[in-house]
């Protein structure tokens, strides 16, 4: 019923920038929180950034000052602006959404993942 459509990944040189977007579509009442996770080769999936309904944001320490998460509520879309990218940021990035259903409580959804590759 709900889909998260991601875009914006690609190949970039160290020091460059990318902007990821994730749009939620389908049947739901409201967005509780949306964020981004990533999984690098040989590593566990980790939370990168998240924004909640109260407007608060949280970032993993390694991206603080470089990445910015934002939301467009009218479009049900979350963005991740990534600046000063380095090879350690190379990973598959996954959009995550916690949504409130029309007649139910919280449900969690995942995007298909988008590859971000940073060359040295």
C-alpha positions as a printed Julia matrix, in Angstrom:
120×3 Matrix{Float64}:
  0.0    0.0    0.0
  2.85   2.38   0.8
  5.94   2.94  -1.28
  9.07   4.94  -0.64
 10.66   6.13  -3.87
 14.28   7.19  -3.6
 16.43   9.19  -5.99
 19.62  11.2   -6.11
 22.31   8.59  -5.6
 25.29   8.29  -7.86
 29.03   8.62  -8.22
 30.82  11.7   -6.97
 34.39  12.7   -6.24
 35.62  13.32  -2.73
 34.59  16.76  -1.56
 31.53  16.81  -3.76
 27.85  16.88  -2.92
 24.72  14.87  -3.54
 21.11  15.36  -2.6
 18.95  12.35  -1.89
 15.18  12.45  -1.89
 12.54  10.02  -0.73
  8.85  10.42  -1.44
  6.21   8.45   0.41
  3.11   7.51  -1.54
  0.08   5.37  -0.91
 -2.46   5.13   1.86
 -1.45   6.6    5.2
 -2.65   9.32   7.5
  0.5   11.1    8.55
  4.24  10.86   8.8
  5.62  10.29  12.26
  9.27  10.27  11.28
 11.41   9.87   8.2
 15.1    9.27   7.93
 18.03   7.73   6.16
 20.08   4.66   6.95
 23.11   3.37   5.12
 24.98   0.12   4.8
 28.56  -0.03   3.6
 30.21  -3.24   2.4
 31.05  -5.45   5.33
 29.31  -3.21   7.84
 25.96  -3.18   9.58
 23.2   -0.84   8.59
 23.37   2.38  10.59
 21.17   5.39  11.11
 22.49   8.43   9.26
 19.86  11.06   9.98
 16.25  11.26  11.05
 13.64  13.96  11.42
 10.6   13.52  13.63
  7.16  15.08  13.73
  8.22  17.58  16.39
 10.85  18.96  14.02
 13.81  17.5   15.84
 16.7   15.99  13.93
 19.43  13.54  14.81
 22.61  12.61  12.99
 25.28  10.02  13.35
 28.47  11.69  14.58
 30.39  11.03  11.39
 28.09  13.21   9.26
 27.39  16.09  11.63
 28.18  19.4   10.0
 28.21  17.85   6.53
 24.75  16.36   6.03
 21.4   18.06   6.46
 18.04  16.33   6.59
 14.86  18.22   5.73
 11.22  17.55   4.94
  8.58  18.87   2.59
  5.34  17.92   4.27
  3.2   18.92   1.3
  5.05  16.41  -0.87
  5.54  13.75   1.83
  9.2   13.88   0.97
 12.41  13.83   2.96
 15.75  15.06   1.63
 19.33  14.45   2.61
 21.79  17.09   1.48
 25.26  15.58   1.62
 28.23  17.91   1.38
 31.96  17.34   1.72
 31.56  13.7    0.84
 34.42  11.34   1.47
 35.01   7.7    0.49
 33.83   6.55   3.92
 30.36   7.74   2.95
 30.17   5.12   0.21
 27.19   2.9    0.95
 23.71   1.95  -0.06
 21.4    4.53   1.45
 17.93   3.46   2.52
 14.98   5.68   3.21
 12.97   4.78   6.29
  9.54   6.05   7.23
  7.34   5.58  10.25
  3.78   6.26   9.18
  0.46   6.42  10.94
 -2.21   4.47   9.1
 -5.7    5.75   8.38
 -7.26   3.26  10.8
 -4.21   1.89  12.55
 -1.14   2.87  14.49
  2.47   3.13  13.47
  3.9    1.21  10.54
  7.49   1.17   9.33
  8.53   1.14   5.68
 11.81   0.96   3.79
 12.9    2.19   0.42
 14.71  -0.04  -2.04
 18.07   1.64  -1.47
 20.14   3.95  -3.61
 23.88   3.6   -4.17
 26.2    6.44  -3.21
 29.8    6.02  -4.3
 32.49   8.56  -3.42
 35.78   8.23  -5.24
 39.09   9.32  -3.75
